[in-house]
């Protein structure tokens, strides 16, 4: 007998909604968090459940318990829940007598109102949100009838939940997607209804696109994987070369680079399919770098599995990395027959520049380790991180995608550089933090591997900058040991020192500040791109670094 899933409470629904938006639409969540910053919101639901909602950095945090000292309290009965995501009714019609109770200061209450208005206008358009709220409705369909206070007996006909049914009519399940890139994410532009002084009309505006990031990354990753499989030769030597070249790409990373590449192409009006070959080339370069990086760092695991050299030996691993890079070059050149000479030359130039930056960044980091140097300032880490991973993870995919759409003007391509430099550094700092405190199953790498490898992260730089003089000799003694001589106890010792000196908290705050600066530059520098699905995906990825749990 199969067990029935526990029924969703109002608080549970809020928790699942926020969790889903963290993956699927982090830009929406970050915008709502910006309004709620500094406010403790207590929520009460008709089913007896309670929740506390706060903003932490650019994330929303839900605790399913009663808020002891809220700044704003909101109580929803079932009629108020029915209208929560209603895009047709003006707000005055949503505040029903004895239905929705709100208590708090004027400024805080207005901030909460703006946050929920923004969530209702943008999050409700995602198909995944409609399915989640639809499941909540179907638990007790008799509750979701007319919003009138004196409703008659529930009708036998299917109930009308205004918000979901209205959205379904606007974006039916079988509606053709305007772009292969995203699809089924049509929503309305957010706007502030009232700031305490002026108000705007409650009318439908021109639609904009909000991307479901998780679904978009899945599609782009799958499409790029198919292209990589098509590019890999089906000939001998299979066991010692071509089958091994499939190994790292098949381990399925996040799909960040392919998504940026395809989205940037679409943002400039190109066909998403025109960027798939270039996205595949980027992934081949990336995996070739990873094979060689794992050798240089003496890493034991990659994405939860043994590294190439650990499993097959150094010789084969070096050759596989070389083969992946060679295949990537061939993939870039093969765009000549579909994209033409000018765009292919642009792709070659971008790929060469990306590789040069990555090699220089790797040289900087290996030099610090070899000479037993820990930089004194964060700026040195920023430079190394941007060169080693920032270009090929964030900046170059955007530029390459734009080239696929026919953009070769250096001034236009350069508009990606500063925004995604900042976002790339923030992303790398968060990856470094996750190596220390993240769950291995989610992170997919060797726990505390960065400490065992002696990587000069922001946390390590901060530790050596703030540690007492009597601590430094021991810390340096642990750090300078060869990878093969270090033990898990050595790594734990360094981690404990970082915790004592607040290095992890420092890095978390720094990543959040850099991400916020990057997002601001994104909106400023990329105004040249009109609002469209491709730009919406780029924006979601820009916000993705602010929504990952740390």
Secondary structure, DSSP 8 states (H G I E B T S, - for coil): ---------HHHHHHHHHHHHHHH-HHHHHHHHHHHTT--EEEEETTS-EEEEEEETTEEEEESS--TT-SEEEEE-HHHHHHTT-SSS-HHHHS-TTTEEEEE-HHHHHHHHHHHHHHHHHGGGSHHHHHHHHHHHHHTGGGSS--SSS--S--SS----HHHHHHHHHS-TT---S-SSS-S-EEE----SB-SS-B-------EEE---HHHHHHHHHHHHHHHHHHHS--SSSIIIIIHHHHHHHHT----HHHHHHHHHHHHTT--GGGGHHHHHHHHHHHHHHHHHHHHHHT--EETTEE-HHHHH-HHHHHHHHHHHHHHHHHHHHTTHHHHHHHHHHHHHHHHHHHHHHHHHHHHHHHHHHHTT---SSHHHHHHHHIIIIIIIIIIHHHHHHHHHTT---HHHHGGGHHHHHHHHHHHHHHHHHHHHHS-HHHH-B-TTHHHHHT---HHHHHHHHHS-HHHHHHHHHHHTS-GGG--HHHHHHHHHHHHHTTHHHHHHHHHHHHHHHHHHHHHHHGGGS-SSHHHHHHHHHHHHHHHS--
